[in-house]
Amino acid sequence: MIAGTMALRDILALVEGELAAVEVLLEEQHCSGLPPHDDVLHRFRERGEGRLRPALLLLGCGLTGYHGDRATPLAVAVELLHTFTRLHDGILAEVPRRADLTVLVGDFFQVKWVSIALSQEDVRIPRLLQDVTLRILEGLLLDRVRCGDPDVSEADHLEIVRRRTAGLFSACLRIGAILGQVGEKRENALASYGLNVGMCLQVVDDILDFTARGASSLGDGRITLPAVYLMRHAGARGIEAVSTILQDRGFDHVSREEIVSLVREHGALDQATAAAERYAESARQDLGTFAWSSYREALESLPQAILSHHH
């Protein structure tokens, strides 16, 4: 069989009914105990990324043959966990006067997902989610400590990505494998798939920072993979340009156009694209031990759907 070529909307359509149930339960969790018109929560919802993590958990369940009632609450739990870590990552930095409330809302969601996870019969699931939360927070701390540091290496950057982004994708797929009881080998393969998809997604986002957002992340003091490659290949000129933007926290001395031109000129975007493609191919290979089905086709198609976003 060749790798799937389904579009993202078709991939998500496979679990459309389950995602609708997740949405209903999420709304219940959001509203319970919070002011009905809370400004922080409203702003967070407006900036949502869709439900990719719950969708992956549900697709993993489909792949492994699990269609029981434990999948929906766990899909809610991973989305609440994601909400908690995004809030603590300063996603609402534009309203600093509400920072105290943002932290409290984040803590509220943490208690919610922990409660859901602890209600599961298999103790591995709450342990897994607790561990991935720790890894995410470690990644956020490392990112903040190294924020504005031009000496961050490719290995350093990718390790931060593994912790703060890809680990939760991996956990979503591992939960699907646990519920489907597919055995250790396939469980590890699905967890690896999730990790590779998460890495691919973040590298593509790093590329989009230059191709679609004018190096906004770099202007905010965050190193991206193309910037790492630029410093490696452009020597003093690249290092100086990146360092100046990081120090200025903006484009006072190096323009957006100049830094975007530099990453293109020195092949940094091409190298980042190659890295994303390697993660995508590794993800597809991880599915090799599973029988062909619409769920496998969807999961094999997802990496290509992610890659297509930067073209």
N, C-alpha and C positions, 0 to 999 in steps of 0.2 A: 504494500500500500504506500502511496505517496503521502507526504505530509499534507494535513488538511489546509484548505484555503478559505475557510469560512470567515465572513466579516464579523467584526466585534458585535454588531447588533444581533446577528444570528447565533453567535456563541452564547450571549446572554439570554436569548430567547429560549434556550434549552431549559433554563431554570427560572423562567419568568414567573411562574406560579409561586414557586418557593420564595423568590425575592419579594413578591408582593406580601407574603406572610411575614417575611423579615421586616418589611417596611412598617407594617401594622404594629408588630411587637416593639420595634424601635421607637415608634411614636409613643407607645404606652410607657416605655422606659424613660424617654426624654421628658414626658410631661409629669410623670409621677414624682411629686415632691419638689418640683421647680415652679417658679412663677410662670403663669401661662404666657406672658409676653416678654420673657426675659431677653434683653438686648444682646447679651453675649451669645446665648444659644441661637438666636435668630441670625446673627452674623456668621456663626459657625456653619449653620445649615446652608447659607447662601454660598459658602465657599467649599461645599462638599465636592468630592472627586468621583461621585458615583459610588457604587457598591461593589467594587472589584474584589475586595477581600472576601466578603460573604459569598459572592458568586463563585469564587475559586473553591471555597470550602464545599459549596453545594455541588459543583462540577466534580470535585474529588469524590464526594459521596456517590454521585451517579456512576462514575467510572468504576468504583469498587462494589457497586450493587447495593449500596445502603439507601433505603428510602423510608426510614423510620422517622419518628417524631423528635429525635434528639438533634437533628441537623439544624432546624430553624433556631432554637434558642442559642446554640453554639455559634451560628452565623451572626446572631445579634451580639453575642459576647465579644467576638473578634472586632466587630465594628465599633462597639463601645470602647474596647481597648485602644483601637486606633484613634478614636475621638479623644480619649484621655491623653495619649502621647502627643497628638497634634496640639492640643490646648497648651500643654506644658512646653511645647517647642516654640511658643510665642507666636502662634498663628494669628493672634489678635493684638499684635504689638501696636497697631494703629490706634488703639484705645487704651493707653497706659493707665488712665485713671480708673479703669475697670479691671486692672491686673489682678487685684485681690479676689474679685468675683470669678474671673477666669480660672484661677487656681482652684477655687472651691467647686466650680462646675466640673472641672477635670477630676477632682477627687470624688465627686458624686458619681461620675461615670465609672471610675475605677471600682468603687464598691459594688456597683451594679453588675459589672462583668464578672467580678470575683464571685458574687453570689450565684450567678448563673452557672459558672464553671464548677463551683463546689457542689451544685445539685446533681452533677453527673455521677453515674455509678462507677466509672473508670477513673481512678485517682490520677492516672497519667495525664488526663486532659487539663485539670487545674494546674498541675505541676508544669506542664508544657507552657501554658499561657503565662504563668508566673515567671518562668525562665525567660521567655521571649520578651516580657515586659522589662525585666532586668537588663537584657541585651540592648533593647531600644534606648533605655535611659542611659546606659553606658555610652551608646553611640551619640546621643544628644550631648552628653557631657564632653566626650572627645571632640565633637564638632565645635562646641563652644570654646573649649580650651585652645583649639587650633584655628579658630576663626581669625582670619586676617594674616595667617602665617603662610608666606609663600614657599616655605621649605617642606610643606606637606608632600610626601611622595605618592606615587601611584598606589603602592601597597597600603599606605596609610588611608588614602581616600577610599579605596575599595573596601577596606576593613570597616570604616565608618558606615558605608552604604550597607554592608552585610548586616551590621548590628541594627541600625536605625530604620532601615526600609525592608530589606530582603528577608529578614528573619521572620517577620509576621506572615509574609506570603508562604514561607516554608511551613510554618505552623498550621496555616489554614489547610494545606494539602495533607499534612500529617494527620490532622484530626479526621479528615475524610477517610484516610487509610485505616485509622484506629476504629472508626465506626464500621467500616466495611470488613474489618478483620481479615486483611489480605496477607498478613505475615510480615516478618521483619524486613525481608529483602525488598518487597514491593512498597512497604511503608517508607523505607529509606529512599527508594527511587522517587516516590511522589514528593517527599520532603525536599529532595534535591531539585526536582522540577520547580517547585515553588521558589526555592532560593534563586535558581537561574532566571526565572521569570521576573522576580523582584529586582535582580541586578540589571537585567536588560531594561526594565522599565525606568530605573533611575538613570542609567547611562543615556537612554533616549531623552529623558528630561534634561540632563546636562547639555546634550546637543541642542535641544530646543531653546535652552537659555541663550545661545548665540544666534540661532537661525530665526527665532520668532520673538525673543524678548529683549534683544539688545544687550545681552550680558547682564541682566538685572541681578541675578544671584551673585555674580562677581562684584557688582556694585554694592551689594549688601554685605560684602565681606566673606562670602562663602566660596571656597574653591570648588571648581567643577573639573571633570575629567579632561575636557579639551584644554583647559588652562594648565593643567598638570603637563599634558603633552606639549603644549606651546613652550613652557619653560624648559622642557627637556631638549626640544629641537631648535628653538630660536636663540638659545644662548642668552647672553647678557641683555640683548634687546627685549626678548620675551620676558625674562625675569623682571627687568625694570618696569615694563608696562604693567604686568600683573601686580607687582609689589606696589606700584603707585596707585592703582585703582583700589587695592585692598586698604592701603593707608588712608586714602582720601575718603573711603566709603562712598565712592561715586566717580564721576567722570570729569572732574575739574581740570585735570592735566592730561589725561589720556581719554580721547573721545570713544563713545560706543563704536562708531564706525571704524576707528583705528584698531581697536582690539578684535573686532569681528573680522576685519581684513587680515590681521596677523594670524588668527587661528586657521583661516582658510589658506593663506599663503604658505604656511608651514605644515600643512597636512594634518593639523590636530583634529579637525572634524572628521576627516577620513579615518584616522586611527581610532577615534572614539566610536565611529560607526562600525568598524571592524570588530571592536570589543563587544559592542551590543549584539552583533551578528553571531559571535562565538557563544555568548550566553544563550541566545535564542536557539542555536543548534544543539547546545548541551541540553537545554530543556526538552527539546523534541526527542533526543536520544533517551532521556530518562523514562519515556513512556513505552519503550520498546518491549517490555515484558507483559504489557496489558493487551488483552484481546481487542480487536478493532470494534468500535462502537461509535455512536454519535457523540458520546462524551469524550472519547479519545480524540476524535476528529476535532472537536471544539478546543480541547486543550492543546493539541498540536498546532492549531491555527492561531492561537492567541499570541505566541511570540511574533509571528509575522504581522499580525494586526498592530502590535505595539511598534514594531520597526517601521511600519508604513506611516506612522504619525510624524516622522521627522523628514520625510521626503517631500 
